[in-house]
């Protein structure tokens, strides 16, 4: 998943498309939530996790 994100910001749908996944609940459970919990990725709008404009990016070391 980190390779897919690269240095860009992506929506859930865009990440799923790039990983060739179609089932959103499985993606969230097996990929997105573990990566967020591990601190590998971060939300672009952390105050609004359910925002339709939410994007994800690799966590930067200096943030």
mmJSON file of the N, C-alpha and C atoms, coordinates in Angstrom:
{"data_MODEL":{"atom_site":{
"group_PDB":["ATOM","ATOM","ATOM","ATOM","ATOM","ATOM","ATOM","ATOM","ATOM","ATOM","ATOM","ATOM","ATOM","ATOM","ATOM","ATOM","ATOM","ATOM","ATOM","ATOM","ATOM","ATOM","ATOM","ATOM","ATOM","ATOM","ATOM","ATOM","ATOM","ATOM","ATOM","ATOM","ATOM","ATOM","ATOM","ATOM","ATOM","ATOM","ATOM","ATOM","ATOM","ATOM","ATOM","ATOM","ATOM","ATOM","ATOM","ATOM","ATOM","ATOM","ATOM","ATOM","ATOM","ATOM","ATOM","ATOM","ATOM","ATOM","ATOM","ATOM","ATOM","ATOM","ATOM","ATOM","ATOM","ATOM","ATOM","ATOM","ATOM","ATOM","ATOM","ATOM","ATOM","ATOM","ATOM","ATOM","ATOM","ATOM","ATOM","ATOM","ATOM","ATOM","ATOM","ATOM","ATOM","ATOM","ATOM","ATOM","ATOM","ATOM","ATOM","ATOM","ATOM","ATOM","ATOM","ATOM","ATOM","ATOM","ATOM","ATOM","ATOM","ATOM","ATOM","ATOM","ATOM","ATOM","ATOM","ATOM","ATOM","ATOM","ATOM","ATOM","ATOM","ATOM","ATOM","ATOM","ATOM","ATOM","ATOM","ATOM","ATOM","ATOM","ATOM","ATOM","ATOM","ATOM","ATOM","ATOM","ATOM","ATOM","ATOM","ATOM","ATOM","ATOM","ATOM","ATOM","ATOM","ATOM","ATOM","ATOM","ATOM","ATOM","ATOM","ATOM","ATOM","ATOM","ATOM","ATOM","ATOM","ATOM","ATOM","ATOM","ATOM","ATOM","ATOM","ATOM","ATOM","ATOM","ATOM","ATOM","ATOM","ATOM","ATOM","ATOM","ATOM","ATOM","ATOM","ATOM","ATOM","ATOM","ATOM","ATOM","ATOM","ATOM","ATOM","ATOM","ATOM","ATOM","ATOM","ATOM","ATOM","ATOM","ATOM","ATOM","ATOM","ATOM","ATOM","ATOM","ATOM"],
"id":[1,2,3,4,5,6,7,8,9,10,11,12,13,14,15,16,17,18,19,20,21,22,23,24,25,26,27,28,29,30,31,32,33,34,35,36,37,38,39,40,41,42,43,44,45,46,47,48,49,50,51,52,53,54,55,56,57,58,59,60,61,62,63,64,65,66,67,68,69,70,71,72,73,74,75,76,77,78,79,80,81,82,83,84,85,86,87,88,89,90,91,92,93,94,95,96,97,98,99,100,101,102,103,104,105,106,107,108,109,110,111,112,113,114,115,116,117,118,119,120,121,122,123,124,125,126,127,128,129,130,131,132,133,134,135,136,137,138,139,140,141,142,143,144,145,146,147,148,149,150,151,152,153,154,155,156,157,158,159,160,161,162,163,164,165,166,167,168,169,170,171,172,173,174,175,176,177,178,179,180,181,182,183,184,185,186,187,188,189],
"type_symbol":["N","C","C","N","C","C","N","C","C","N","C","C","N","C","C","N","C","C","N","C","C","N","C","C","N","C","C","N","C","C","N","C","C","N","C","C","N","C","C","N","C","C","N","C","C","N","C","C","N","C","C","N","C","C","N","C","C","N","C","C","N","C","C","N","C","C","N","C","C","N","C","C","N","C","C","N","C","C","N","C","C","N","C","C","N","C","C","N","C","C","N","C","C","N","C","C","N","C","C","N","C","C","N","C","C","N","C","C","N","C","C","N","C","C","N","C","C","N","C","C","N","C","C","N","C","C","N","C","C","N","C","C","N","C","C","N","C","C","N","C","C","N","C","C","N","C","C","N","C","C","N","C","C","N","C","C","N","C","C","N","C","C","N","C","C","N","C","C","N","C","C","N","C","C","N","C","C","N","C","C","N","C","C","N","C","C","N","C","C"],
"label_atom_id":["N","CA","C","N","CA","C","N","CA","C","N","CA","C","N","CA","C","N","CA","C","N","CA","C","N","CA","C","N","CA","C","N","CA","C","N","CA","C","N","CA","C","N","CA","C","N","CA","C","N","CA","C","N","CA","C","N","CA","C","N","CA","C","N","CA","C","N","CA","C","N","CA","C","N","CA","C","N","CA","C","N","CA","C","N","CA","C","N","CA","C","N","CA","C","N","CA","C","N","CA","C","N","CA","C","N","CA","C","N","CA","C","N","CA","C","N","CA","C","N","CA","C","N","CA","C","N","CA","C","N","CA","C","N","CA","C","N","CA","C","N","CA","C","N","CA","C","N","CA","C","N","CA","C","N","CA","C","N","CA","C","N","CA","C","N","CA","C","N","CA","C","N","CA","C","N","CA","C","N","CA","C","N","CA","C","N","CA","C","N","CA","C","N","CA","C","N","CA","C","N","CA","C","N","CA","C","N","CA","C","N","CA","C","N","CA","C","N","CA","C"],
"label_alt_id":[null,null,null,null,null,null,null,null,null,null,null,null,null,null,null,null,null,null,null,null,null,null,null,null,null,null,null,null,null,null,null,null,null,null,null,null,null,null,null,null,null,null,null,null,null,null,null,null,null,null,null,null,null,null,null,null,null,null,null,null,null,null,null,null,null,null,null,null,null,null,null,null,null,null,null,null,null,null,null,null,null,null,null,null,null,null,null,null,null,null,null,null,null,null,null,null,null,null,null,null,null,null,null,null,null,null,null,null,null,null,null,null,null,null,null,null,null,null,null,null,null,null,null,null,null,null,null,null,null,null,null,null,null,null,null,null,null,null,null,null,null,null,null,null,null,null,null,null,null,null,null,null,null,null,null,null,null,null,null,null,null,null,null,null,null,null,null,null,null,null,null,null,null,null,null,null,null,null,null,null,null,null,null,null,null,null,null,null,null],
"label_comp_id":["UNK","UNK","UNK","UNK","UNK","UNK","UNK","UNK","UNK","UNK","UNK","UNK","UNK","UNK","UNK","UNK","UNK","UNK","UNK","UNK","UNK","UNK","UNK","UNK","UNK","UNK","UNK","UNK","UNK","UNK","UNK","UNK","UNK","UNK","UNK","UNK","UNK","UNK","UNK","UNK","UNK","UNK","UNK","UNK","UNK","UNK","UNK","UNK","UNK","UNK","UNK","UNK","UNK","UNK","UNK","UNK","UNK","UNK","UNK","UNK","UNK","UNK","UNK","UNK","UNK","UNK","UNK","UNK","UNK","UNK","UNK","UNK","UNK","UNK","UNK","UNK","UNK","UNK","UNK","UNK","UNK","UNK","UNK","UNK","UNK","UNK","UNK","UNK","UNK","UNK","UNK","UNK","UNK","UNK","UNK","UNK","UNK","UNK","UNK","UNK","UNK","UNK","UNK","UNK","UNK","UNK","UNK","UNK","UNK","UNK","UNK","UNK","UNK","UNK","UNK","UNK","UNK","UNK","UNK","UNK","UNK","UNK","UNK","UNK","UNK","UNK","UNK","UNK","UNK","UNK","UNK","UNK","UNK","UNK","UNK","UNK","UNK","UNK","UNK","UNK","UNK","UNK","UNK","UNK","UNK","UNK","UNK","UNK","UNK","UNK","UNK","UNK","UNK","UNK","UNK","UNK","UNK","UNK","UNK","UNK","UNK","UNK","UNK","UNK","UNK","UNK","UNK","UNK","UNK","UNK","UNK","UNK","UNK","UNK","UNK","UNK","UNK","UNK","UNK","UNK","UNK","UNK","UNK","UNK","UNK","UNK","UNK","UNK","UNK"],
"label_asym_id":["A","A","A","A","A","A","A","A","A","A","A","A","A","A","A","A","A","A","A","A","A","A","A","A","A","A","A","A","A","A","A","A","A","A","A","A","A","A","A","A","A","A","A","A","A","A","A","A","A","A","A","A","A","A","A","A","A","A","A","A","A","A","A","A","A","A","A","A","A","A","A","A","A","A","A","A","A","A","A","A","A","A","A","A","A","A","A","A","A","A","A","A","A","A","A","A","A","A","A","A","A","A","A","A","A","A","A","A","A","A","A","A","A","A","A","A","A","A","A","A","A","A","A","A","A","A","A","A","A","A","A","A","A","A","A","A","A","A","A","A","A","A","A","A","A","A","A","A","A","A","A","A","A","A","A","A","A","A","A","A","A","A","A","A","A","A","A","A","A","A","A","A","A","A","A","A","A","A","A","A","A","A","A","A","A","A","A","A","A"],
"label_entity_id":["1","1","1","1","1","1","1","1","1","1","1","1","1","1","1","1","1","1","1","1","1","1","1","1","1","1","1","1","1","1","1","1","1","1","1","1","1","1","1","1","1","1","1","1","1","1","1","1","1","1","1","1","1","1","1","1","1","1","1","1","1","1","1","1","1","1","1","1","1","1","1","1","1","1","1","1","1","1","1","1","1","1","1","1","1","1","1","1","1","1","1","1","1","1","1","1","1","1","1","1","1","1","1","1","1","1","1","1","1","1","1","1","1","1","1","1","1","1","1","1","1","1","1","1","1","1","1","1","1","1","1","1","1","1","1","1","1","1","1","1","1","1","1","1","1","1","1","1","1","1","1","1","1","1","1","1","1","1","1","1","1","1","1","1","1","1","1","1","1","1","1","1","1","1","1","1","1","1","1","1","1","1","1","1","1","1","1","1","1"],
"label_seq_id":[1,1,1,2,2,2,3,3,3,4,4,4,5,5,5,6,6,6,7,7,7,8,8,8,9,9,9,10,10,10,11,11,11,12,12,12,13,13,13,14,14,14,15,15,15,16,16,16,17,17,17,18,18,18,19,19,19,20,20,20,21,21,21,22,22,22,23,23,23,24,24,24,25,25,25,26,26,26,27,27,27,28,28,28,29,29,29,30,30,30,31,31,31,32,32,32,33,33,33,34,34,34,35,35,35,36,36,36,37,37,37,38,38,38,39,39,39,40,40,40,41,41,41,42,42,42,43,43,43,44,44,44,45,45,45,46,46,46,47,47,47,48,48,48,49,49,49,50,50,50,51,51,51,52,52,52,53,53,53,54,54,54,55,55,55,56,56,56,57,57,57,58,58,58,59,59,59,60,60,60,61,61,61,62,62,62,63,63,63],
"pdbx_PDB_ins_code":[null,null,null,null,null,null,null,null,null,null,null,null,null,null,null,null,null,null,null,null,null,null,null,null,null,null,null,null,null,null,null,null,null,null,null,null,null,null,null,null,null,null,null,null,null,null,null,null,null,null,null,null,null,null,null,null,null,null,null,null,null,null,null,null,null,null,null,null,null,null,null,null,null,null,null,null,null,null,null,null,null,null,null,null,null,null,null,null,null,null,null,null,null,null,null,null,null,null,null,null,null,null,null,null,null,null,null,null,null,null,null,null,null,null,null,null,null,null,null,null,null,null,null,null,null,null,null,null,null,null,null,null,null,null,null,null,null,null,null,null,null,null,null,null,null,null,null,null,null,null,null,null,null,null,null,null,null,null,null,null,null,null,null,null,null,null,null,null,null,null,null,null,null,null,null,null,null,null,null,null,null,null,null,null,null,null,null,null,null],
"Cartn_x":[0.825,0.0,0.868,1.998,2.878,3.455,3.74,4.236,3.174,1.928,0.818,0.677,0.797,0.643,1.782,2.992,4.139,4.192,4.381,4.413,3.135,2.097,0.834,-0.202,-1.296,-2.463,-3.562,-4.183,-5.172,-6.423,-7.571,-8.833,-8.894,-9.841,-10.041,-10.3,-11.183,-11.515,-10.296,-9.467,-8.276,-7.276,-7.095,-6.172,-6.696,-7.991,-8.579,-8.423,-8.616,-8.475,-7.04,-6.083,-4.68,-4.255,-4.912,-4.629,-5.494,-6.373,-7.301,-8.208,-8.746,-9.683,-11.032,-12.113,-13.429,-14.337,-14.005,-14.868,-14.371,-15.067,-14.627,-14.471,-15.428,-15.247,-13.981,-13.689,-12.482,-11.237,-11.264,-10.131,-9.872,-10.926,-10.76,-10.225,-10.764,-10.369,-8.948,-8.592,-7.318,-6.165,-6.472,-5.415,-5.393,-6.493,-6.511,-6.375,-7.254,-7.211,-5.889,-5.34,-4.036,-2.916,-2.917,-1.879,-2.008,-3.247,-3.463,-3.023,-3.398,-3.044,-1.538,-0.872,0.578,1.32,0.63,1.256,2.006,1.764,2.427,1.845,0.539,-0.134,-0.894,-1.326,-2.099,-3.199,-4.216,-5.328,-4.946,-5.461,-5.209,-6.137,-7.283,-8.236,-8.518,-7.573,-7.75,-8.927,-9.343,-10.474,-11.811,-11.839,-13.076,-12.791,-12.681,-12.315,-13.331,-14.578,-15.599,-15.89,-15.064,-15.266,-15.161,-16.015,-15.94,-14.672,-14.044,-12.81,-11.557,-11.747,-10.619,-9.667,-8.401,-7.345,-6.34,-5.507,-4.489,-3.138,-2.099,-0.732,0.209,1.401,2.414,2.734,2.965,3.314,4.731,4.878,6.185,6.898,8.188,8.947,8.999,8.924,9.038,7.701,6.611,5.297,5.001],
"Cartn_y":[-1.19,0.0,1.252,1.219,2.39,2.69,1.645,1.856,2.515,2.125,2.699,4.18,4.539,5.939,6.803,6.27,7.066,8.373,9.474,10.799,11.58,10.888,11.534,11.37,12.097,11.951,11.297,10.242,9.477,9.285,9.205,8.874,7.366,6.92,5.493,4.79,5.353,4.736,4.637,5.659,5.643,4.588,4.47,3.459,2.068,1.851,0.549,0.188,1.153,0.91,0.503,1.203,0.906,-0.447,-0.884,-2.205,-3.297,-2.921,-3.841,-4.536,-3.753,-4.243,-3.584,-4.297,-3.73,-3.721,-4.467,-4.561,-3.602,-2.479,-1.418,-1.876,-2.628,-3.047,-3.893,-4.785,-5.602,-4.738,-3.795,-2.89,-2.109,-1.569,-0.788,-1.651,-2.858,-3.745,-4.279,-4.689,-5.372,-4.466,-3.281,-2.414,-1.04,-0.314,1.076,1.243,0.594,0.752,0.279,-0.877,-1.27,-0.282,0.256,1.224,2.517,2.952,4.145,3.884,2.716,2.377,2.25,1.728,1.548,2.874,3.862,5.158,5.24,4.301,4.306,5.355,5.593,6.592,7.545,8.662,9.639,10.213,10.751,11.404,12.843,13.356,14.758,15.675,15.14,15.912,15.1,15.059,14.204,14.602,15.861,16.306,15.793,15.364,14.886,13.559,12.462,11.182,10.666,11.106,10.63,11.613,12.616,13.61,12.965,13.387,12.869,13.363,14.378,14.91,14.31,13.325,12.714,12.048,12.259,11.627,11.044,10.173,9.529,9.701,9.79,9.934,9.196,8.918,8.325,9.307,8.805,9.674,10.189,11.478,12.105,12.103,11.894,11.821,13.149,14.249,15.55,16.126,15.366,15.873,15.462],
"Cartn_z":[0.0,0.0,0.0,0.713,0.739,-0.641,-1.393,-2.756,-3.623,-3.429,-4.199,-3.878,-2.618,-2.224,-2.749,-2.721,-3.16,-2.393,-3.085,-2.457,-2.722,-3.173,-3.527,-2.42,-2.552,-1.678,-2.498,-1.941,-2.677,-1.841,-2.505,-1.845,-1.647,-0.834,-0.618,-1.949,-2.763,-4.053,-4.963,-4.973,-5.821,-5.356,-4.049,-3.519,-3.856,-3.645,-3.937,-5.413,-6.285,-7.722,-8.055,-7.477,-7.756,-7.197,-6.116,-5.541,-6.157,-7.075,-7.735,-6.722,-5.785,-4.78,-5.002,-4.681,-4.924,-3.702,-2.655,-1.479,-0.398,-0.255,0.654,2.107,2.688,4.091,4.311,3.379,3.497,3.35,2.437,2.264,3.543,4.139,5.367,6.502,6.646,7.736,7.567,6.367,6.14,5.711,5.196,4.671,5.343,5.215,5.641,7.157,7.921,9.378,9.994,9.581,10.135,9.803,8.589,8.206,9.01,9.262,10.087,11.535,12.073,13.461,13.633,12.633,12.673,12.508,11.964,11.737,10.429,9.534,8.229,7.296,7.452,6.633,7.548,6.978,7.745,6.877,7.543,6.856,6.549,5.454,5.128,5.914,6.37,7.18,8.455,9.387,10.571,11.463,11.428,12.242,11.721,10.46,9.833,9.111,9.865,9.232,8.224,8.302,7.367,6.232,6.09,5.036,3.656,2.75,1.382,0.683,1.229,0.657,1.302,2.181,2.877,1.9,2.108,1.315,2.303,1.808,2.633,1.976,2.802,2.303,3.247,2.754,3.61,4.715,5.889,7.004,6.808,6.934,6.784,8.134,8.122,9.357,10.106,9.391,10.036,10.484,10.426,10.847,12.243],
"occupancy":[1.0,1.0,1.0,1.0,1.0,1.0,1.0,1.0,1.0,1.0,1.0,1.0,1.0,1.0,1.0,1.0,1.0,1.0,1.0,1.0,1.0,1.0,1.0,1.0,1.0,1.0,1.0,1.0,1.0,1.0,1.0,1.0,1.0,1.0,1.0,1.0,1.0,1.0,1.0,1.0,1.0,1.0,1.0,1.0,1.0,1.0,1.0,1.0,1.0,1.0,1.0,1.0,1.0,1.0,1.0,1.0,1.0,1.0,1.0,1.0,1.0,1.0,1.0,1.0,1.0,1.0,1.0,1.0,1.0,1.0,1.0,1.0,1.0,1.0,1.0,1.0,1.0,1.0,1.0,1.0,1.0,1.0,1.0,1.0,1.0,1.0,1.0,1.0,1.0,1.0,1.0,1.0,1.0,1.0,1.0,1.0,1.0,1.0,1.0,1.0,1.0,1.0,1.0,1.0,1.0,1.0,1.0,1.0,1.0,1.0,1.0,1.0,1.0,1.0,1.0,1.0,1.0,1.0,1.0,1.0,1.0,1.0,1.0,1.0,1.0,1.0,1.0,1.0,1.0,1.0,1.0,1.0,1.0,1.0,1.0,1.0,1.0,1.0,1.0,1.0,1.0,1.0,1.0,1.0,1.0,1.0,1.0,1.0,1.0,1.0,1.0,1.0,1.0,1.0,1.0,1.0,1.0,1.0,1.0,1.0,1.0,1.0,1.0,1.0,1.0,1.0,1.0,1.0,1.0,1.0,1.0,1.0,1.0,1.0,1.0,1.0,1.0,1.0,1.0,1.0,1.0,1.0,1.0,1.0,1.0,1.0,1.0,1.0,1.0],
"B_iso_or_equiv":[0.0,0.0,0.0,0.0,0.0,0.0,0.0,0.0,0.0,0.0,0.0,0.0,0.0,0.0,0.0,0.0,0.0,0.0,0.0,0.0,0.0,0.0,0.0,0.0,0.0,0.0,0.0,0.0,0.0,0.0,0.0,0.0,0.0,0.0,0.0,0.0,0.0,0.0,0.0,0.0,0.0,0.0,0.0,0.0,0.0,0.0,0.0,0.0,0.0,0.0,0.0,0.0,0.0,0.0,0.0,0.0,0.0,0.0,0.0,0.0,0.0,0.0,0.0,0.0,0.0,0.0,0.0,0.0,0.0,0.0,0.0,0.0,0.0,0.0,0.0,0.0,0.0,0.0,0.0,0.0,0.0,0.0,0.0,0.0,0.0,0.0,0.0,0.0,0.0,0.0,0.0,0.0,0.0,0.0,0.0,0.0,0.0,0.0,0.0,0.0,0.0,0.0,0.0,0.0,0.0,0.0,0.0,0.0,0.0,0.0,0.0,0.0,0.0,0.0,0.0,0.0,0.0,0.0,0.0,0.0,0.0,0.0,0.0,0.0,0.0,0.0,0.0,0.0,0.0,0.0,0.0,0.0,0.0,0.0,0.0,0.0,0.0,0.0,0.0,0.0,0.0,0.0,0.0,0.0,0.0,0.0,0.0,0.0,0.0,0.0,0.0,0.0,0.0,0.0,0.0,0.0,0.0,0.0,0.0,0.0,0.0,0.0,0.0,0.0,0.0,0.0,0.0,0.0,0.0,0.0,0.0,0.0,0.0,0.0,0.0,0.0,0.0,0.0,0.0,0.0,0.0,0.0,0.0,0.0,0.0,0.0,0.0,0.0,0.0],
"pdbx_formal_charge":[null,null,null,null,null,null,null,null,null,null,null,null,null,null,null,null,null,null,null,null,null,null,null,null,null,null,null,null,null,null,null,null,null,null,null,null,null,null,null,null,null,null,null,null,null,null,null,null,null,null,null,null,null,null,null,null,null,null,null,null,null,null,null,null,null,null,null,null,null,null,null,null,null,null,null,null,null,null,null,null,null,null,null,null,null,null,null,null,null,null,null,null,null,null,null,null,null,null,null,null,null,null,null,null,null,null,null,null,null,null,null,null,null,null,null,null,null,null,null,null,null,null,null,null,null,null,null,null,null,null,null,null,null,null,null,null,null,null,null,null,null,null,null,null,null,null,null,null,null,null,null,null,null,null,null,null,null,null,null,null,null,null,null,null,null,null,null,null,null,null,null,null,null,null,null,null,null,null,null,null,null,null,null,null,null,null,null,null,null],
"auth_seq_id":[1,1,1,2,2,2,3,3,3,4,4,4,5,5,5,6,6,6,7,7,7,8,8,8,9,9,9,10,10,10,11,11,11,12,12,12,13,13,13,14,14,14,15,15,15,16,16,16,17,17,17,18,18,18,19,19,19,20,20,20,21,21,21,22,22,22,23,23,23,24,24,24,25,25,25,26,26,26,27,27,27,28,28,28,29,29,29,30,30,30,31,31,31,32,32,32,33,33,33,34,34,34,35,35,35,36,36,36,37,37,37,38,38,38,39,39,39,40,40,40,41,41,41,42,42,42,43,43,43,44,44,44,45,45,45,46,46,46,47,47,47,48,48,48,49,49,49,50,50,50,51,51,51,52,52,52,53,53,53,54,54,54,55,55,55,56,56,56,57,57,57,58,58,58,59,59,59,60,60,60,61,61,61,62,62,62,63,63,63],
"auth_comp_id":["UNK","UNK","UNK","UNK","UNK","UNK","UNK","UNK","UNK","UNK","UNK","UNK","UNK","UNK","UNK","UNK","UNK","UNK","UNK","UNK","UNK","UNK","UNK","UNK","UNK","UNK","UNK","UNK","UNK","UNK","UNK","UNK","UNK","UNK","UNK","UNK","UNK","UNK","UNK","UNK","UNK","UNK","UNK","UNK","UNK","UNK","UNK","UNK","UNK","UNK","UNK","UNK","UNK","UNK","UNK","UNK","UNK","UNK","UNK","UNK","UNK","UNK","UNK","UNK","UNK","UNK","UNK","UNK","UNK","UNK","UNK","UNK","UNK","UNK","UNK","UNK","UNK","UNK","UNK","UNK","UNK","UNK","UNK","UNK","UNK","UNK","UNK","UNK","UNK","UNK","UNK","UNK","UNK","UNK","UNK","UNK","UNK","UNK","UNK","UNK","UNK","UNK","UNK","UNK","UNK","UNK","UNK","UNK","UNK","UNK","UNK","UNK","UNK","UNK","UNK","UNK","UNK","UNK","UNK","UNK","UNK","UNK","UNK","UNK","UNK","UNK","UNK","UNK","UNK","UNK","UNK","UNK","UNK","UNK","UNK","UNK","UNK","UNK","UNK","UNK","UNK","UNK","UNK","UNK","UNK","UNK","UNK","UNK","UNK","UNK","UNK","UNK","UNK","UNK","UNK","UNK","UNK","UNK","UNK","UNK","UNK","UNK","UNK","UNK","UNK","UNK","UNK","UNK","UNK","UNK","UNK","UNK","UNK","UNK","UNK","UNK","UNK","UNK","UNK","UNK","UNK","UNK","UNK","UNK","UNK","UNK","UNK","UNK","UNK"],
"auth_asym_id":["A","A","A","A","A","A","A","A","A","A","A","A","A","A","A","A","A","A","A","A","A","A","A","A","A","A","A","A","A","A","A","A","A","A","A","A","A","A","A","A","A","A","A","A","A","A","A","A","A","A","A","A","A","A","A","A","A","A","A","A","A","A","A","A","A","A","A","A","A","A","A","A","A","A","A","A","A","A","A","A","A","A","A","A","A","A","A","A","A","A","A","A","A","A","A","A","A","A","A","A","A","A","A","A","A","A","A","A","A","A","A","A","A","A","A","A","A","A","A","A","A","A","A","A","A","A","A","A","A","A","A","A","A","A","A","A","A","A","A","A","A","A","A","A","A","A","A","A","A","A","A","A","A","A","A","A","A","A","A","A","A","A","A","A","A","A","A","A","A","A","A","A","A","A","A","A","A","A","A","A","A","A","A","A","A","A","A","A","A"],
"auth_atom_id":["N","CA","C","N","CA","C","N","CA","C","N","CA","C","N","CA","C","N","CA","C","N","CA","C","N","CA","C","N","CA","C","N","CA","C","N","CA","C","N","CA","C","N","CA","C","N","CA","C","N","CA","C","N","CA","C","N","CA","C","N","CA","C","N","CA","C","N","CA","C","N","CA","C","N","CA","C","N","CA","C","N","CA","C","N","CA","C","N","CA","C","N","CA","C","N","CA","C","N","CA","C","N","CA","C","N","CA","C","N","CA","C","N","CA","C","N","CA","C","N","CA","C","N","CA","C","N","CA","C","N","CA","C","N","CA","C","N","CA","C","N","CA","C","N","CA","C","N","CA","C","N","CA","C","N","CA","C","N","CA","C","N","CA","C","N","CA","C","N","CA","C","N","CA","C","N","CA","C","N","CA","C","N","CA","C","N","CA","C","N","CA","C","N","CA","C","N","CA","C","N","CA","C","N","CA","C","N","CA","C","N","CA","C","N","CA","C","N","CA","C"],
"pdbx_PDB_model_num":[1,1,1,1,1,1,1,1,1,1,1,1,1,1,1,1,1,1,1,1,1,1,1,1,1,1,1,1,1,1,1,1,1,1,1,1,1,1,1,1,1,1,1,1,1,1,1,1,1,1,1,1,1,1,1,1,1,1,1,1,1,1,1,1,1,1,1,1,1,1,1,1,1,1,1,1,1,1,1,1,1,1,1,1,1,1,1,1,1,1,1,1,1,1,1,1,1,1,1,1,1,1,1,1,1,1,1,1,1,1,1,1,1,1,1,1,1,1,1,1,1,1,1,1,1,1,1,1,1,1,1,1,1,1,1,1,1,1,1,1,1,1,1,1,1,1,1,1,1,1,1,1,1,1,1,1,1,1,1,1,1,1,1,1,1,1,1,1,1,1,1,1,1,1,1,1,1,1,1,1,1,1,1,1,1,1,1,1,1]
}}}
